[in-house]
Amino acid sequence: MSDSFNAFVLNKDDGAFSAGIQALTMDDLPAGDVTVRVQYSSVNYKDGLACLPESPVVASYPMVPGIDLAGTVVESSDPRFATGQEVLAIGRDLGIAQFGGYAEYARLSSDWLEPLPAGLTLREAMALGTAGFTAALSIQRLEQNGLKPGDGPVLVTGATGGVGSTAVNMLAGLDYEVAASTGKETEHDYLQELGASKILSREDVCAHSDSPLEAELWAGAVDPVGADTTAYLLRTTRYGGSVATCGLTGGFAVNTTVLPFILRGINLLGIDSVQCPPDVRAAVWKRLGADLKPKNLADSISHEVSLDEIPAITANILSGGVKGRTIVRL
């Protein structure tokens, strides 16, 4: 291991915010029983929030952001993980309360680690990352609540984003009929390539309505948008259908009524990828290397960036200017 290594560090000194590459040493890393040589990380919406000067998610400074990482174990006191083993970690407190993936080395609790699943490379694992895991967990929860191919169209909102694009591709790979909504008219061809057979505009799925129930359109939905879009899904999902709510890019307040739940038996499924139980996490990652691995996974990587490009890409993801997945090459 190197005596020093590069990391992208956020800091506040007397209230003055700074963000940039710094040289750290192993002594700068937090406590943990496994040290990983990071090879890839990724950029998620939460990483964009972490890089704001007045971040709503960072617990303390200095902080190395990056809620995902994948690499090779270089030191371990846990017998479950051996030197040289390929591993990944997502969520937990990475990048917000403990140094995350935007550094050449990371030290963390072995309980936060997953062995790299069969069927994935380290690069592919970060092409999925938290976004892909969230999409897969959403689909698994929908299926556990009865959704099957052939039941009817499944709507994915925010479909050009990280969660949305991977959800479209996964659902199409499982032979679901997939509809996708987006505010980007220029990306219709992209969504069709991922497997969407019907495309709706953002306005179609977030318009205000005085009606608590509308025509039954969707067998289920994956919703990383929230707010008015969630309300639309609740009033247009078919009897007994489910809406997997997994994000808030459109806001967190939902104006709805109890009628979709008591008259149509709609299920609103909360999707938490951060504190997801270990057995569920392991099962989802296993599927991500198998039946849920997107057929267009390599093509989903729209950007591959280095540490010095992080400020630009995180600002872009917050403004909705990124489609697909962005990975960080360490």
C-alpha positions as CSV (number, residue, x, y, z in Angstrom):
1,M,0.0,0.0,0.0
2,S,1.1,3.5,-0.8
3,D,2.2,5.9,2.0
4,S,-0.1,8.5,0.5
5,F,-2.9,8.5,-2.0
6,N,-5.3,10.8,-3.8
7,A,-8.8,11.5,-2.6
8,F,-11.5,14.0,-3.4
9,V,-12.2,15.8,-0.1
10,L,-14.9,18.2,1.0
11,N,-14.0,20.5,3.8
12,K,-15.2,23.5,5.8
13,D,-12.7,25.8,7.5
14,D,-14.2,28.6,9.5
15,G,-17.3,28.2,7.4
16,A,-15.4,28.4,4.1
17,F,-16.3,25.4,1.9
18,S,-13.7,23.7,-0.3
19,A,-13.8,20.7,-2.6
20,G,-10.8,19.1,-4.4
21,I,-8.2,16.5,-4.7
22,Q,-5.9,16.1,-1.6
23,A,-3.2,13.6,-0.7
24,L,-4.2,11.5,2.3
25,T,-2.4,8.8,4.2
26,M,-3.6,5.5,5.7
27,D,-3.7,7.2,9.1
28,D,-6.4,9.6,7.7
29,L,-8.8,6.8,7.1
30,P,-11.5,6.0,9.6
31,A,-11.6,2.9,11.8
32,G,-12.7,-0.4,10.2
33,D,-11.7,-4.0,9.9
34,V,-11.2,-4.1,6.1
35,T,-9.1,-1.8,3.9
36,V,-9.9,-1.7,0.1
37,R,-8.0,-0.5,-2.8
38,V,-10.8,1.3,-4.7
39,Q,-10.9,0.8,-8.4
40,Y,-14.3,2.3,-9.3
41,S,-17.0,4.4,-7.7
42,S,-20.1,6.0,-9.2
43,V,-22.1,9.3,-9.1
44,N,-25.5,9.3,-7.6
45,Y,-28.0,12.1,-6.9
46,K,-27.0,11.8,-3.2
47,D,-23.4,12.4,-4.2
48,G,-24.4,15.6,-5.8
49,L,-26.2,16.7,-2.6
50,A,-23.0,15.8,-0.6
51,C,-20.9,18.2,-2.8
52,L,-23.1,21.2,-2.2
53,P,-21.5,23.9,0.1
54,E,-24.6,23.7,2.4
55,S,-25.1,20.0,2.0
56,P,-28.3,18.5,3.5
57,V,-26.7,15.0,3.8
58,V,-23.0,15.4,5.0
59,A,-22.8,14.7,8.7
60,S,-19.3,16.2,9.4
61,Y,-16.2,17.5,7.7
62,P,-13.7,16.7,6.3
63,M,-15.5,14.2,4.2
64,V,-14.6,12.0,1.2
65,P,-17.9,11.6,-0.8
66,G,-18.9,8.6,-2.9
67,I,-21.7,6.4,-1.6
68,D,-20.5,3.5,-3.7
69,L,-17.2,1.7,-4.1
70,A,-15.7,-1.4,-5.7
71,G,-12.2,-2.7,-5.4
72,T,-9.8,-5.3,-3.9
73,V,-9.2,-6.1,-0.3
74,V,-5.6,-5.2,0.8
75,E,-6.0,-5.8,4.5
76,S,-8.6,-7.6,6.6
77,S,-9.1,-8.8,10.1
78,D,-12.4,-10.4,9.2
79,P,-12.1,-14.1,8.0
80,R,-15.0,-13.5,5.6
81,F,-12.8,-11.3,3.4
82,A,-9.3,-12.3,2.2
83,T,-6.5,-10.2,0.8
84,G,-7.0,-9.9,-3.0
85,Q,-10.7,-10.6,-2.9
86,E,-12.9,-8.4,-5.0
87,V,-15.7,-6.6,-3.1
88,L,-18.2,-3.8,-3.3
89,A,-20.0,-1.5,-0.9
90,I,-23.0,0.8,-1.3
91,G,-25.1,3.0,1.0
92,R,-24.8,2.8,4.8
93,D,-23.0,5.9,5.9
94,L,-20.4,5.9,3.1
95,G,-19.7,9.4,1.7
96,I,-21.9,11.2,4.2
97,A,-20.7,10.2,7.7
98,Q,-17.7,8.0,6.8
99,F,-15.1,8.5,4.1
100,G,-16.6,7.0,0.9
101,G,-15.5,5.9,-2.6
102,Y,-13.9,9.0,-4.1
103,A,-10.4,7.9,-2.8
104,E,-7.9,5.4,-3.9
105,Y,-8.2,3.6,-0.6
106,A,-11.1,3.1,1.8
107,R,-11.4,1.5,5.3
108,L,-14.8,0.3,6.5
109,S,-16.7,-2.2,8.5
110,S,-16.8,-5.7,7.0
111,D,-20.5,-5.7,7.6
112,W,-20.9,-3.0,4.9
113,L,-19.1,-5.1,2.3
114,E,-20.4,-7.6,-0.3
115,P,-18.3,-10.1,-2.2
116,L,-18.4,-9.2,-5.9
117,P,-21.3,-11.4,-7.2
118,A,-20.7,-13.9,-9.9
119,G,-21.6,-12.5,-13.3
120,L,-20.3,-9.0,-12.6
121,T,-16.9,-7.2,-13.0
122,L,-15.9,-4.4,-10.6
123,R,-16.7,-1.9,-13.4
124,E,-20.1,-3.4,-14.0
125,A,-20.9,-3.4,-10.3
126,M,-20.4,0.4,-10.3
127,A,-22.3,0.8,-13.5
128,L,-25.1,-0.5,-11.2
129,G,-24.1,0.9,-7.8
130,T,-26.7,2.3,-5.5
131,A,-28.9,3.3,-8.5
132,G,-28.9,-0.2,-10.0
133,F,-29.4,-1.8,-6.6
134,T,-32.3,0.5,-5.9
135,A,-33.9,-0.4,-9.2
136,A,-33.5,-4.1,-8.6
137,L,-34.8,-3.9,-5.1
138,S,-37.9,-2.0,-6.4
139,I,-38.5,-4.7,-9.0
140,Q,-38.1,-7.5,-6.4
141,R,-40.5,-5.9,-4.1
142,L,-43.1,-5.4,-6.9
143,E,-42.7,-9.1,-7.8
144,Q,-43.1,-10.1,-4.1
145,N,-46.4,-8.2,-4.2
146,G,-47.7,-10.2,-7.1
147,L,-46.4,-8.4,-10.3
148,K,-45.7,-10.8,-13.2
149,P,-44.9,-10.3,-16.9
150,G,-48.1,-10.2,-18.8
151,D,-50.0,-8.3,-16.1
152,G,-49.9,-5.1,-18.1
153,P,-47.6,-2.1,-18.5
154,V,-45.2,-1.1,-15.8
155,L,-44.4,2.6,-15.7
156,V,-40.9,3.8,-14.8
157,T,-40.7,7.5,-13.9
158,G,-37.6,9.7,-14.2
159,A,-36.5,7.1,-16.8
160,T,-33.3,8.7,-18.1
161,G,-31.8,8.9,-14.6
162,G,-29.6,6.2,-12.9
163,V,-32.4,4.4,-11.2
164,G,-34.9,4.9,-14.0
165,S,-32.8,3.8,-16.9
166,T,-31.6,0.6,-15.2
167,A,-35.1,-0.2,-14.1
168,V,-36.4,0.1,-17.7
169,N,-33.6,-2.2,-18.9
170,M,-34.1,-4.7,-16.2
171,L,-37.9,-4.9,-16.6
172,A,-37.6,-5.3,-20.4
173,G,-35.0,-8.1,-19.8
174,L,-37.6,-9.9,-17.7
175,D,-40.2,-9.6,-20.5
176,Y,-42.4,-6.9,-18.9
177,E,-44.2,-4.3,-21.0
178,V,-42.4,-1.1,-20.0
179,A,-43.6,2.4,-20.2
180,A,-41.2,5.3,-19.4
181,S,-41.7,8.9,-18.5
182,T,-39.1,11.6,-19.0
183,G,-38.8,15.4,-19.4
184,K,-36.1,15.0,-22.1
185,E,-37.7,14.8,-25.5
186,T,-34.3,14.2,-27.1
187,E,-33.9,10.9,-25.2
188,H,-36.8,8.9,-26.6
189,D,-34.6,6.8,-28.8
190,Y,-32.4,6.0,-25.9
191,L,-35.3,4.8,-23.8
192,Q,-36.6,2.7,-26.6
193,E,-33.1,1.1,-27.0
194,L,-33.3,0.2,-23.3
195,G,-36.6,-1.5,-23.8
196,A,-39.4,1.0,-23.3
197,S,-42.4,0.4,-25.6
198,K,-44.3,3.6,-24.6
199,I,-42.9,7.0,-23.6
200,L,-44.7,9.7,-21.7
201,S,-43.7,13.2,-21.0
202,R,-43.0,14.6,-17.6
203,E,-46.1,16.7,-17.8
204,D,-48.2,13.6,-18.4
205,V,-47.3,12.1,-15.0
206,C,-47.1,15.2,-12.8
207,A,-50.1,17.3,-13.8
208,H,-52.4,18.3,-11.0
209,S,-55.8,16.6,-10.9
210,D,-58.9,17.2,-8.8
211,S,-59.9,13.5,-9.2
212,P,-58.7,11.1,-6.5
213,L,-59.0,8.2,-8.9
214,E,-58.5,8.1,-12.7
215,A,-58.4,5.4,-15.4
216,E,-56.6,2.2,-14.4
217,L,-53.4,2.2,-16.6
218,W,-50.5,0.6,-14.8
219,A,-49.9,-2.9,-13.4
220,G,-47.1,-1.4,-11.3
221,A,-44.6,1.4,-11.2
222,V,-41.0,2.2,-10.2
223,D,-40.9,5.8,-9.0
224,P,-37.7,7.6,-8.2
225,V,-39.3,11.0,-8.6
226,G,-41.9,11.4,-5.8
227,A,-44.2,14.4,-5.2
228,D,-46.9,15.0,-7.8
229,T,-45.7,12.0,-9.8
230,T,-46.3,9.6,-7.0
231,A,-49.8,11.0,-6.5
232,Y,-50.4,10.4,-10.3
233,L,-49.3,6.8,-10.0
234,L,-51.5,6.1,-7.0
235,R,-54.6,7.3,-8.8
236,T,-53.8,5.5,-12.1
237,T,-52.5,2.2,-11.0
238,R,-54.7,-0.8,-11.6
239,Y,-56.6,-2.6,-8.8
240,G,-54.2,-4.5,-6.5
241,G,-51.2,-3.0,-8.2
242,S,-48.1,-1.6,-6.5
243,V,-46.0,1.6,-6.7
244,A,-42.3,1.2,-5.6
245,T,-41.3,4.6,-4.3
246,C,-37.5,5.0,-4.2
247,G,-36.6,8.7,-4.7
248,L,-37.4,12.3,-4.4
249,T,-35.9,14.1,-7.4
250,G,-39.3,15.8,-7.9
251,G,-39.9,16.6,-4.2
252,F,-41.0,14.7,-1.1
253,A,-44.6,16.0,-0.4
254,V,-47.3,13.8,-1.9
255,N,-50.9,15.2,-2.2
256,T,-53.2,12.2,-2.3
257,T,-56.2,10.6,-0.6
258,V,-56.9,7.3,1.0
259,L,-59.2,6.3,-1.9
260,P,-56.5,4.5,-4.0
261,F,-55.7,2.3,-1.0
262,I,-59.2,1.5,0.2
263,L,-61.1,1.3,-3.2
264,R,-58.4,-0.2,-5.4
265,G,-56.1,-2.0,-2.8
266,I,-53.1,-0.1,-4.1
267,N,-49.8,-1.0,-2.4
268,L,-47.3,1.9,-1.8
269,L,-43.9,0.2,-1.3
270,G,-41.1,2.2,0.3
271,I,-37.7,1.2,-1.1
272,D,-34.7,1.8,1.2
273,S,-31.3,0.8,-0.2
274,V,-29.3,2.3,2.6
275,Q,-30.2,0.2,5.6
276,C,-31.5,-2.8,3.6
277,P,-31.2,-6.0,5.7
278,P,-28.1,-8.1,4.9
279,D,-30.0,-11.1,3.6
280,V,-32.1,-9.0,1.3
281,R,-29.0,-7.1,0.1
282,A,-27.1,-10.3,-0.7
283,A,-30.1,-11.8,-2.6
284,V,-30.5,-8.7,-4.7
285,W,-26.8,-8.5,-5.6
286,K,-26.9,-12.2,-6.6
287,R,-29.8,-11.4,-9.0
288,L,-27.9,-8.4,-10.3
289,G,-25.3,-10.8,-11.6
290,A,-27.9,-13.1,-13.1
291,D,-31.5,-12.5,-14.2
292,L,-31.6,-8.8,-13.3
293,K,-28.3,-7.9,-15.0
294,P,-29.3,-5.3,-17.6
295,K,-28.6,-6.4,-21.1
296,N,-27.4,-2.9,-22.0
297,L,-25.3,-2.5,-18.8
298,A,-22.1,-1.4,-20.6
299,D,-24.1,1.1,-22.7
300,S,-25.7,2.5,-19.6
301,I,-22.4,4.2,-18.7
302,S,-22.7,7.6,-20.2
303,H,-19.7,9.0,-18.5
304,E,-16.5,7.6,-17.0
305,V,-14.7,10.4,-15.1
306,S,-11.6,10.9,-12.9
307,L,-11.5,12.6,-9.5
308,D,-10.9,16.0,-10.9
309,E,-14.1,15.9,-13.0
310,I,-16.3,15.2,-10.0
311,P,-17.4,18.9,-9.3
312,A,-18.7,19.3,-12.8
313,I,-20.5,15.9,-13.0
314,T,-22.2,16.3,-9.5
315,A,-23.5,19.7,-10.4
316,N,-24.8,18.3,-13.7
317,I,-26.6,15.4,-12.0
318,L,-28.4,17.8,-9.6
319,S,-29.7,19.9,-12.6
320,G,-31.0,16.8,-14.3
321,G,-28.3,17.0,-17.1
322,V,-27.0,13.4,-16.7
323,K,-28.6,10.4,-18.4
324,G,-27.7,6.8,-17.5
325,R,-24.8,6.1,-15.2
326,T,-21.6,7.9,-14.4
327,I,-18.7,5.9,-12.9
328,V,-15.6,7.3,-11.3
329,R,-12.3,5.6,-12.3
330,L,-9.8,5.6,-9.4
